[in-house]
Amino acid sequence: MNSKLWVAPLALAAVVACRNLLNEEPQSFVTSDSFFQTEADLKSGVIAAYSPMRSGNLFNGWPWLSLELASDQVRIDHDEPNLETSGPDFLFYSTGSRGVTVAWRELYNMIFRANLVLANADRVQQWTNPALKPTYIAEAKFLRAYAYLWLTKLYDDVPLLLTLADHDNAAVARTPVEQVHQQVIKDLTEVEAVLPATWGSSDRGRATRGAAEMALADLYLWRASFLKRTAEWQNASDWAKKVIDSGDWGLSADYISTFLPSNKGNREMIFYVAASGVDSRSSTGGFVNFYFPRDFGLSTGGGWGAGHPTDWHYNQYQPGDYRKEAGYRSGGCRWDGYCVTAFKDGPLPWKYRPTNNGSDGGKCDVDIPLYRFAEAILIYAEAQNELGNSGVAVQYINMIRARARNGTGADNRPSPADYAGPLDQASVRDAIFAERDLELA
């Protein structure tokens, strides 16, 4: 999302802060009753609902510390002294761990802000373009649904809060995951028909029709696989194929270019946290610094260097795989020309490089990918395989591998080679899991 739009949450801060502070009638405070008067007010409310995604407690920090480190793909730097940071690498959690609590808090913050928009949209009387009202409502519903999708993946049953009155209930009970999922499906299905196919450059990062379709494919994949609702494989296939066939999205010719600040708004990035990096509010420094080498020195252009590829993950790439060559480095140079030949604790991801190359860690302009077109292809392949169409699945896996062989876009590398069929369902399943590891890491 364009940086100028992130000023909007400041205008709404008083609305959020003043809820239930006093019993008296406020005469001069900004409240939800007095704030939502114009189209600009409603847009500010919508933009404020996106704001938690850039928080260090959410996609600008938390998943990479709490989820990536707990995976088989990433390990902590051996010099990391902070147990709160390194704990997830050893599956060390407690109920008070920051990694357990902050996502819950920030996702419900996102839901509250979305519900605030939905509760007040009909009160707006001053419109410049009333045709935008359904879009603003659709964005709020999408963000609420997306937050609940994350919450159910993390915590299973969670409180389902759909009104402002629900947020006032301090003793709210958890709602069964099935009921939460049905609400998510309802919201996403409704907004898929309303959200725009794309946004202009000044609105990068806002929800699109493709983002809603990806979220539905993601949800049905989760239900079919992790929740063993095998009848949902067809739904996962249908929604992923809708993204693929839309014509709105596609694979970048050069894998690494997908992530570069110089290629913002490319057709592979379906949903993401946009960052201009002009100031700390438009920066993704928490995300970038997680991977940036600590060898450079934190005060002189380096990062925490916390997330190294595990040996297992790093060695999964075949020799000559461009995704490994371009996506990781064993040494490198910082913004002022100072170079390290070999990073002390091994290779680090190299695709999340801000334009300033670390000269100001508070002004990072790297967009954070949440849904990419490559994932739509892999979801479709997985669903097709589980539906008994292994040959179709292999065709789509090979699309991902062919792009990797193209390297910078015009290469003709031998690796990674296409899978040759016929392959049985179990072998294709393993191939898909392996490709997700290589492509989405």
TORROTI-928971 format. One record per residue (C-alpha): x, y, z; residue number from 0; residue in one letter. Coordinates in steps of 0.2 Angstrom, whole numbers, plus 5000, padded with zeros to 4 digits. Layout:
// residues N
{r {X,Y,Z},NUM,'a'}
...
***
This chain:
// residues 441
{r {5000,5000,5000},0,'m'}
{r {5006,5017,4995},1,'n'}
{r {5015,5026,5010},2,'s'}
{r {5004,5041,5010},3,'k'}
{r {4989,5030,5014},4,'l'}
{r {4997,5025,5030},5,'w'}
{r {4994,5042,5037},6,'v'}
{r {4976,5038,5038},7,'a'}
{r {4977,5027,5053},8,'p'}
{r {4983,5042,5063},9,'l'}
{r {4967,5051,5059},10,'a'}
{r {4957,5036,5066},11,'l'}
{r {4968,5033,5082},12,'a'}
{r {4957,5043,5093},13,'a'}
{r {4942,5033,5087},14,'v'}
{r {4949,5017,5092},15,'v'}
{r {4957,5024,5108},16,'a'}
{r {4941,5032,5114},17,'c'}
{r {4929,5017,5114},18,'r'}
{r {4922,5014,5131},19,'n'}
{r {4935,5026,5140},20,'l'}
{r {4921,5036,5149},21,'l'}
{r {4903,5035,5153},22,'n'}
{r {4901,5053,5150},23,'e'}
{r {4896,5060,5134},24,'e'}
{r {4912,5067,5126},25,'p'}
{r {4910,5085,5119},26,'q'}
{r {4926,5087,5110},27,'s'}
{r {4933,5070,5107},28,'f'}
{r {4933,5061,5090},29,'v'}
{r {4922,5045,5092},30,'t'}
{r {4916,5033,5079},31,'s'}
{r {4899,5042,5080},32,'d'}
{r {4907,5059,5075},33,'s'}
{r {4921,5052,5064},34,'f'}
{r {4912,5043,5050},35,'f'}
{r {4904,5057,5041},36,'q'}
{r {4913,5058,5024},37,'t'}
{r {4919,5046,5010},38,'e'}
{r {4937,5051,5015},39,'a'}
{r {4933,5046,5033},40,'d'}
{r {4927,5029,5028},41,'l'}
{r {4942,5027,5017},42,'k'}
{r {4953,5031,5032},43,'s'}
{r {4944,5018,5042},44,'g'}
{r {4948,5005,5028},45,'v'}
{r {4966,5010,5027},46,'i'}
{r {4968,5009,5046},47,'a'}
{r {4961,4991,5045},48,'a'}
{r {4976,4986,5034},49,'y'}
{r {4988,4995,5047},50,'s'}
{r {4991,4980,5059},51,'p'}
{r {4998,4970,5045},52,'m'}
{r {5014,4981,5045},53,'r'}
{r {5016,4979,5063},54,'s'}
{r {5031,4970,5070},55,'g'}
{r {5019,4960,5080},56,'n'}
{r {5012,4953,5063},57,'l'}
{r {5019,4952,5046},58,'f'}
{r {5033,4964,5048},59,'n'}
{r {5041,4953,5061},60,'g'}
{r {5031,4940,5070},61,'w'}
{r {5029,4926,5057},62,'p'}
{r {5047,4925,5053},63,'w'}
{r {5052,4924,5071},64,'l'}
{r {5039,4912,5078},65,'s'}
{r {5034,4902,5063},66,'l'}
{r {5049,4901,5051},67,'e'}
{r {5061,4897,5065},68,'l'}
{r {5049,4883,5070},69,'a'}
{r {5050,4875,5053},70,'s'}
{r {5063,4864,5045},71,'d'}
{r {5068,4878,5033},72,'q'}
{r {5075,4891,5044},73,'v'}
{r {5087,4890,5060},74,'r'}
{r {5093,4904,5072},75,'i'}
{r {5110,4912,5070},76,'d'}
{r {5121,4903,5083},77,'h'}
{r {5127,4919,5090},78,'d'}
{r {5109,4925,5095},79,'e'}
{r {5109,4928,5114},80,'p'}
{r {5090,4931,5116},81,'n'}
{r {5080,4916,5121},82,'l'}
{r {5064,4925,5117},83,'e'}
{r {5070,4926,5099},84,'t'}
{r {5079,4909,5097},85,'s'}
{r {5065,4899,5107},86,'g'}
{r {5054,4895,5092},87,'p'}
{r {5069,4886,5084},88,'d'}
{r {5069,4874,5098},89,'f'}
{r {5050,4873,5099},90,'l'}
{r {5052,4882,5116},91,'f'}
{r {5035,4891,5119},92,'y'}
{r {5025,4895,5134},93,'s'}
{r {5008,4904,5136},94,'t'}
{r {5017,4920,5140},95,'g'}
{r {5029,4919,5125},96,'s'}
{r {5028,4934,5114},97,'r'}
{r {5026,4923,5098},98,'g'}
{r {5011,4915,5106},99,'v'}
{r {5002,4931,5111},100,'t'}
{r {5006,4945,5099},101,'v'}
{r {4998,4938,5084},102,'a'}
{r {4981,4935,5093},103,'w'}
{r {4981,4953,5099},104,'r'}
{r {4986,4961,5082},105,'e'}
{r {4974,4950,5072},106,'l'}
{r {4960,4955,5083},107,'y'}
{r {4965,4973,5082},108,'n'}
{r {4963,4971,5063},109,'m'}
{r {4946,4963,5065},110,'i'}
{r {4940,4977,5076},111,'f'}
{r {4945,4990,5064},112,'r'}
{r {4937,4981,5050},113,'a'}
{r {4921,4979,5060},114,'n'}
{r {4922,4997,5064},115,'l'}
{r {4921,5001,5045},116,'v'}
{r {4907,4989,5043},117,'l'}
{r {4897,4996,5057},118,'a'}
{r {4898,5014,5051},119,'n'}
{r {4898,5013,5032},120,'a'}
{r {4879,5016,5031},121,'d'}
{r {4881,5032,5042},122,'r'}
{r {4892,5041,5029},123,'v'}
{r {4882,5054,5020},124,'q'}
{r {4895,5065,5011},125,'q'}
{r {4901,5055,4995},126,'w'}
{r {4912,5061,4981},127,'t'}
{r {4910,5044,4972},128,'n'}
{r {4896,5034,4980},129,'p'}
{r {4901,5019,4969},130,'a'}
{r {4916,5016,4980},131,'l'}
{r {4906,5011,4995},132,'k'}
{r {4904,4993,4990},133,'p'}
{r {4922,4992,4987},134,'t'}
{r {4926,4999,5005},135,'y'}
{r {4914,4987,5013},136,'i'}
{r {4922,4972,5003},137,'a'}
{r {4939,4977,5008},138,'e'}
{r {4934,4977,5027},139,'a'}
{r {4926,4960,5025},140,'k'}
{r {4941,4953,5016},141,'f'}
{r {4953,4959,5030},142,'l'}
{r {4942,4952,5043},143,'r'}
{r {4941,4935,5034},144,'a'}
{r {4959,4935,5031},145,'y'}
{r {4963,4938,5050},146,'a'}
{r {4951,4924,5055},147,'y'}
{r {4960,4912,5042},148,'l'}
{r {4976,4916,5051},149,'w'}
{r {4968,4914,5068},150,'l'}
{r {4961,4897,5065},151,'t'}
{r {4977,4891,5057},152,'k'}
{r {4986,4896,5073},153,'l'}
{r {4973,4893,5087},154,'y'}
{r {4959,4882,5080},155,'d'}
{r {4943,4888,5089},156,'d'}
{r {4943,4907,5092},157,'v'}
{r {4930,4920,5097},158,'p'}
{r {4920,4925,5082},159,'l'}
{r {4917,4944,5084},160,'l'}
{r {4907,4951,5070},161,'l'}
{r {4899,4967,5078},162,'t'}
{r {4906,4981,5089},163,'l'}
{r {4895,4974,5103},164,'a'}
{r {4905,4957,5102},165,'d'}
{r {4921,4967,5105},166,'h'}
{r {4914,4974,5122},167,'d'}
{r {4911,4956,5129},168,'n'}
{r {4925,4953,5140},169,'a'}
{r {4920,4935,5143},170,'a'}
{r {4917,4930,5125},171,'v'}
{r {4919,4911,5122},172,'a'}
{r {4928,4903,5108},173,'r'}
{r {4918,4898,5092},174,'t'}
{r {4921,4881,5084},175,'p'}
{r {4933,4882,5070},176,'v'}
{r {4919,4875,5058},177,'e'}
{r {4908,4890,5061},178,'q'}
{r {4922,4902,5060},179,'v'}
{r {4927,4895,5043},180,'h'}
{r {4909,4896,5036},181,'q'}
{r {4909,4915,5041},182,'q'}
{r {4926,4917,5032},183,'v'}
{r {4919,4907,5016},184,'i'}
{r {4904,4918,5017},185,'k'}
{r {4914,4935,5018},186,'d'}
{r {4926,4930,5005},187,'l'}
{r {4914,4923,4992},188,'t'}
{r {4904,4939,4994},189,'e'}
{r {4919,4951,4991},190,'v'}
{r {4926,4941,4977},191,'e'}
{r {4913,4948,4966},192,'a'}
{r {4915,4966,4972},193,'v'}
{r {4934,4969,4974},194,'l'}
{r {4943,4976,4959},195,'p'}
{r {4954,4965,4948},196,'a'}
{r {4969,4977,4951},197,'t'}
{r {4973,4993,4959},198,'w'}
{r {4983,5008,4953},199,'g'}
{r {5001,5011,4959},200,'s'}
{r {4995,5023,4972},201,'s'}
{r {4985,5009,4980},202,'d'}
{r {4997,4995,4980},203,'r'}
{r {4994,4981,4993},204,'g'}
{r {4975,4983,4994},205,'r'}
{r {4964,4968,4992},206,'a'}
{r {4959,4962,4975},207,'t'}
{r {4948,4949,4968},208,'r'}
{r {4963,4938,4966},209,'g'}
{r {4967,4940,4984},210,'a'}
{r {4950,4934,4989},211,'a'}
{r {4951,4919,4977},212,'e'}
{r {4968,4915,4984},213,'m'}
{r {4962,4916,5002},214,'a'}
{r {4948,4904,4997},215,'l'}
{r {4960,4892,4989},216,'a'}
{r {4971,4893,5004},217,'d'}
{r {4957,4890,5016},218,'l'}
{r {4950,4875,5007},219,'y'}
{r {4968,4868,5005},220,'l'}
{r {4969,4869,5024},221,'w'}
{r {4952,4861,5027},222,'r'}
{r {4956,4847,5015},223,'a'}
{r {4973,4843,5021},224,'s'}
{r {4976,4847,5039},225,'f'}
{r {4957,4845,5044},226,'l'}
{r {4955,4830,5033},227,'k'}
{r {4939,4837,5025},228,'r'}
{r {4944,4828,5009},229,'t'}
{r {4928,4833,5000},230,'a'}
{r {4936,4851,5000},231,'e'}
{r {4950,4846,4988},232,'w'}
{r {4938,4851,4973},233,'q'}
{r {4935,4868,4981},234,'n'}
{r {4953,4871,4983},235,'a'}
{r {4956,4866,4965},236,'s'}
{r {4942,4877,4958},237,'d'}
{r {4948,4893,4967},238,'w'}
{r {4966,4891,4963},239,'a'}
{r {4961,4888,4945},240,'k'}
{r {4951,4904,4945},241,'k'}
{r {4966,4913,4949},242,'v'}
{r {4977,4905,4936},243,'i'}
{r {4964,4907,4922},244,'d'}
{r {4960,4925,4927},245,'s'}
{r {4973,4933,4916},246,'g'}
{r {4977,4946,4930},247,'d'}
{r {4992,4937,4937},248,'w'}
{r {5007,4927,4931},249,'g'}
{r {5024,4921,4935},250,'l'}
{r {5038,4933,4934},251,'s'}
{r {5051,4929,4920},252,'a'}
{r {5065,4931,4933},253,'d'}
{r {5061,4923,4950},254,'y'}
{r {5072,4935,4960},255,'i'}
{r {5064,4950,4951},256,'s'}
{r {5047,4946,4960},257,'t'}
{r {5054,4952,4976},258,'f'}
{r {5065,4967,4971},259,'l'}
{r {5059,4985,4975},260,'p'}
{r {5063,4990,4957},261,'s'}
{r {5049,4978,4952},262,'n'}
{r {5035,4983,4963},263,'k'}
{r {5017,4979,4958},264,'g'}
{r {5023,4964,4947},265,'n'}
{r {5010,4952,4941},266,'r'}
{r {5016,4938,4953},267,'e'}
{r {5012,4947,4969},268,'m'}
{r {4994,4944,4972},269,'i'}
{r {4993,4950,4990},270,'f'}
{r {5007,4958,5000},271,'y'}
{r {5011,4972,5013},272,'v'}
{r {5017,4986,5002},273,'a'}
{r {5032,4997,5008},274,'a'}
{r {5039,5013,5001},275,'s'}
{r {5052,5015,5014},276,'g'}
{r {5051,5034,5015},277,'v'}
{r {5049,5033,5033},278,'d'}
{r {5047,5021,5048},279,'s'}
{r {5028,5020,5045},280,'r'}
{r {5030,5014,5027},281,'s'}
{r {5045,5003,5031},282,'s'}
{r {5046,4984,5032},283,'t'}
{r {5062,4985,5043},284,'g'}
{r {5057,4971,5055},285,'g'}
{r {5055,4958,5040},286,'f'}
{r {5071,4964,5031},287,'v'}
{r {5082,4964,5047},288,'n'}
{r {5077,4947,5051},289,'f'}
{r {5087,4941,5036},290,'y'}
{r {5100,4955,5034},291,'f'}
{r {5118,4949,5039},292,'p'}
{r {5123,4954,5057},293,'r'}
{r {5141,4952,5050},294,'d'}
{r {5138,4970,5044},295,'f'}
{r {5135,4977,5061},296,'g'}
{r {5118,4982,5066},297,'l'}
{r {5122,5001,5068},298,'s'}
{r {5132,5001,5052},299,'t'}
{r {5120,4994,5039},300,'g'}
{r {5118,4976,5045},301,'g'}
{r {5103,4967,5052},302,'g'}
{r {5099,4953,5065},303,'w'}
{r {5104,4939,5053},304,'g'}
{r {5093,4928,5063},305,'a'}
{r {5086,4917,5049},306,'g'}
{r {5098,4905,5041},307,'h'}
{r {5093,4891,5029},308,'p'}
{r {5094,4874,5038},309,'t'}
{r {5107,4862,5030},310,'d'}
{r {5092,4851,5025},311,'w'}
{r {5083,4865,5016},312,'h'}
{r {5098,4872,5008},313,'y'}
{r {5104,4855,5001},314,'n'}
{r {5086,4852,4994},315,'q'}
{r {5091,4863,4979},316,'y'}
{r {5099,4854,4964},317,'q'}
{r {5115,4861,4958},318,'p'}
{r {5113,4875,4947},319,'g'}
{r {5095,4879,4953},320,'d'}
{r {5094,4898,4950},321,'y'}
{r {5082,4900,4966},322,'r'}
{r {5097,4895,4977},323,'k'}
{r {5110,4905,4967},324,'e'}
{r {5100,4921,4967},325,'a'}
{r {5091,4919,4983},326,'g'}
{r {5105,4915,4995},327,'y'}
{r {5122,4922,4998},328,'r'}
{r {5137,4916,5008},329,'s'}
{r {5145,4933,5008},330,'g'}
{r {5141,4951,5002},331,'g'}
{r {5143,4969,5003},332,'c'}
{r {5133,4983,5013},333,'r'}
{r {5128,5000,5007},334,'w'}
{r {5145,5008,5009},335,'d'}
{r {5155,4995,5000},336,'g'}
{r {5161,4986,5015},337,'y'}
{r {5161,4967,5011},338,'c'}
{r {5162,4951,5020},339,'v'}
{r {5168,4936,5010},340,'t'}
{r {5160,4923,5021},341,'a'}
{r {5146,4926,5033},342,'f'}
{r {5152,4919,5050},343,'k'}
{r {5137,4908,5052},344,'d'}
{r {5133,4902,5035},345,'g'}
{r {5122,4908,5020},346,'p'}
{r {5108,4920,5022},347,'l'}
{r {5093,4924,5011},348,'p'}
{r {5097,4938,4998},349,'w'}
{r {5081,4942,4989},350,'k'}
{r {5074,4954,5002},351,'y'}
{r {5086,4968,4999},352,'r'}
{r {5080,4986,5001},353,'p'}
{r {5085,4999,4989},354,'t'}
{r {5096,5008,5002},355,'n'}
{r {5106,4991,5005},356,'n'}
{r {5104,4993,5024},357,'g'}
{r {5110,5011,5026},358,'s'}
{r {5094,5015,5036},359,'d'}
{r {5086,5000,5043},360,'g'}
{r {5070,5010,5048},361,'g'}
{r {5067,5014,5029},362,'k'}
{r {5066,4997,5020},363,'c'}
{r {5056,4997,5004},364,'d'}
{r {5054,4978,5002},365,'v'}
{r {5036,4972,5000},366,'d'}
{r {5031,4957,5011},367,'i'}
{r {5023,4943,5000},368,'p'}
{r {5008,4935,5007},369,'l'}
{r {5000,4927,4991},370,'y'}
{r {5010,4924,4975},371,'r'}
{r {5004,4917,4959},372,'f'}
{r {5017,4903,4961},373,'a'}
{r {5007,4897,4976},374,'e'}
{r {4991,4897,4966},375,'a'}
{r {5000,4885,4954},376,'i'}
{r {5006,4873,4968},377,'l'}
{r {4989,4873,4977},378,'i'}
{r {4980,4868,4960},379,'y'}
{r {4993,4855,4958},380,'a'}
{r {4991,4848,4975},381,'e'}
{r {4972,4848,4974},382,'a'}
{r {4973,4839,4957},383,'q'}
{r {4984,4826,4963},384,'n'}
{r {4973,4822,4978},385,'e'}
{r {4958,4821,4966},386,'l'}
{r {4967,4808,4956},387,'g'}
{r {4974,4818,4942},388,'n'}
{r {4992,4816,4945},389,'s'}
{r {4997,4819,4927},390,'g'}
{r {4989,4837,4928},391,'v'}
{r {4998,4840,4944},392,'a'}
{r {5015,4836,4936},393,'v'}
{r {5011,4848,4922},394,'q'}
{r {5009,4862,4934},395,'y'}
{r {5024,4858,4945},396,'i'}
{r {5034,4858,4930},397,'n'}
{r {5028,4876,4926},398,'m'}
{r {5037,4881,4942},399,'i'}
{r {5053,4872,4938},400,'r'}
{r {5053,4879,4920},401,'a'}
{r {5053,4896,4927},402,'r'}
{r {5068,4892,4938},403,'a'}
{r {5077,4885,4923},404,'r'}
{r {5075,4902,4914},405,'n'}
{r {5086,4910,4927},406,'g'}
{r {5086,4929,4924},407,'t'}
{r {5073,4926,4910},408,'g'}
{r {5083,4921,4896},409,'a'}
{r {5094,4907,4903},410,'d'}
{r {5092,4889,4897},411,'n'}
{r {5098,4879,4913},412,'r'}
{r {5097,4860,4914},413,'p'}
{r {5092,4861,4932},414,'s'}
{r {5079,4859,4940},415,'p'}
{r {5073,4846,4927},416,'a'}
{r {5055,4843,4924},417,'d'}
{r {5047,4828,4932},418,'y'}
{r {5044,4814,4919},419,'a'}
{r {5028,4804,4921},420,'g'}
{r {5019,4794,4924},421,'p'}
{r {5021,4796,4943},422,'l'}
{r {5010,4788,4956},423,'d'}
{r {5000,4799,4968},424,'q'}
{r {5011,4797,4983},425,'a'}
{r {5027,4802,4973},426,'s'}
{r {5018,4817,4966},427,'v'}
{r {5013,4822,4983},428,'r'}
{r {5031,4821,4989},429,'d'}
{r {5036,4831,4974},430,'a'}
{r {5023,4845,4977},431,'i'}
{r {5029,4846,4996},432,'f'}
{r {5047,4847,4990},433,'a'}
{r {5043,4861,4977},434,'e'}
{r {5033,4871,4990},435,'r'}
{r {5049,4871,5001},436,'d'}
{r {5060,4877,4986},437,'l'}
{r {5049,4889,4979},438,'e'}
{r {5040,4897,4993},439,'l'}
{r {5054,4898,5006},440,'a'}
***
